[in-house]
Amino acid sequence: MDSHELRFFNNLSVLIECGRPLEASLGNLLQDERNEDLRTAYKTMVEHLQKGEDFTKVLGDYPQLCSRTSLALLRAARRTSTLANVLPRLASLVRARVEGELDPRQRFLETWALMVETGFSVDEALTELAEEFSSGPLGDIAKHLQSCSRGGHPLAEGAKRFPEVFGAASRDLLSYGEARDLAYALRAINRLL
């Protein structure tokens, strides 16, 4: 399953980065796909684009091509017209998840940063992160930070409960990020790990 998602995001990212139109790119992926279910997904995405509709509507029915978090990021990128910028980073995150290239904490922070850049609110991002990392302690961290944020408390205050992820320098960066540039701060925290 994950290999299908990895191939989808990697190949779509490469084609879009090279300036190929979205419809033609999905058409090329359709031609190369051998799995009949996935061929149906690609065909339906192309049909949606031909009608001027959002191709991401189809992806919710094909979790083997697109996980929940990837879909949320893809939809946000389409909504904000940043698909060409977001796709390479999203493809990297999918690869990191599938191949285990990043420590889960690093993937958590990088995913959060990308969400912020594509227009997610803190609450929306933490909801997605809680789901994406639900099988481990990072899901609990996302839920706790979301609870703090909803209660009007700074993220840095909530992060004190998790010194294994957010040391003093990380909490200082979270404070900076909430005030100025959260995506930049999250990536800076990633470099501290």
N, C-alpha and C positions, 0 to 999 in steps of 0.2 A: 504494500500500500504506500509506504513512505517513498519508495523509489519512483512511483508514478508522480507524486507531488514534486519531488526533487527535479525530475526530468521536465515537468510542466513549467515550473518557475525558472529553472536554469535556461531552457531553450527559448521560452518567451522573452526572458530578459535579454539574452544575446541578440535575438532578432530585433527587438525594440531599440536596444542600444545602438545597433547598426543602422537605425533609421527606417526599418521596414514598417509598413503600416500594420496596425493591430489586426485588421481583418485578414490580410494576406498572411500574417504570422500564424494566426490560429488555423488558417486554411492549410498552411504547410505542416503544422503539427498534426492536423487531421490526416493528411496524406501519409504521414510516417507512422501513425498509430495502428497497431494490429489488434488490440483489445476492443471488441465490439461495443462494450459499455462505454469505454472512453471515446471511441469514435463518435458515438451518439452525443456525448458531452461536447466534443469539439464542433460537431456539426450544428448543434443547437446554439452554441456560442456564436458561431459565424452567422447563423440565421438571425439571431438577435441584433448583431451589429448591422446586418444588411437592412433591417427594419428601423435602424436608428435607436435601438434599445440598448440597455446596459447588459453587457455579456456576463457580468458577475452574478446576475440573478440565477443563472443556471448552476453555478458552482456549489450552491448549498445542497444540491441533490447528489453531488459527487465528492464525498469526503476523501476518497482515494486520490483526488487531484488537488484538493485544497482544504486544509484544516480550518477550523473555526477562526483561529487567530489570523492565519494567512488571509482568509477571506475578508475579515474585518479590515485588515490593512490594505488589501487590494481595493476594496470598496471606497475606503477613505482616499486612497491615491487617485481613483477615478473621479471622485467628487471634487477634489481639490486640484485636478488637472496636473498631478505630479507623478503620473504613472511611470514615465521614463526615468525619473530620479529615484523613485521608491523601489521599482522592480529589482534592480541589481542588489540592493541591500536586503530586500525581502528574500531573494534567491539565496543570498549568503546565509541568512538566518535559517532558512529551510535546510540548507546543506549542513549547517552546524548542528541542527537538531537530529537530522537523519544519520549523519556520520559521526556525531559526538565530538565535533571539532572544538567546541567551546565548553568551558566549565558552565554548568547550569546557571550559576550566578551571573556570569558574563552574558549569557544569552538572555536572561531575565532583564538585565539592565539595558542591553542593546535593543531588545524588542520594545521596551518601555520608551526608550529615546526615539525610536522610529515612529512609535504611536504618537508621541508628542509632536513630532515634526509633521505628521500628516493630519493634525488637527484634533486628536483625541483629547478630551478633558482628562484631568487626573482620575476622576471617578470612572470614566469609561475605560481608560487604560488599565486601571487596577482590577476592574471587573474581568476584562479579557485575560489579564495575567493570572488572576486567581483560577480561572478555568484552565488555561494552558498549562499551568504548573500545579494542578490540583492533586497530583499523586505524590507530592513531596512538600518539604517545609517552605519552599518559595511560594507556594499557593497560600499558605497560612500567613506569610509575611505580606503578601499582596492584600489579603483580607483585612489584616490588622491596620495596614497603612490606609486602606480605604476607609475603615471605620474612624480612624483619627481624622482624616481629611473631612469626612462628612460631619464630624463633630466640631469642626472649626479649629482643629489643632494642627500645628505645623508637621509636615512629613518627618522632619528631623527629630521631633519629639517622639513620634511613633517608632522611628527607627532605633531608638535607644534600646528597645527590647530585643534587638537582634544584632548584638555586637560582632557576631561571626560574619555578618555581611556588611554591616554599617558601623565601622569604627568612628572615632572622633573626627577624622579628616573627611570621611564620607558624609557624616551628618552635617558638617560645616558646608560641604558642597551642596547637599540637599537644600539647606537654608538659602544659599546663594541661588540655586536653581529655581526655587519657588518664587524668589523675588525678581529674577532676571531672565534666565535661560535654562529651563529644566532639562531639555535634551542635551545641551552641552555639558551640564553638570553630571548627568547620568553617565555619559561617555567618559567623563573625567574620573568618576568613581570606578568605572570599569578598569581604568588604567592603574588604580590603586590596589586592586585585588591581587 
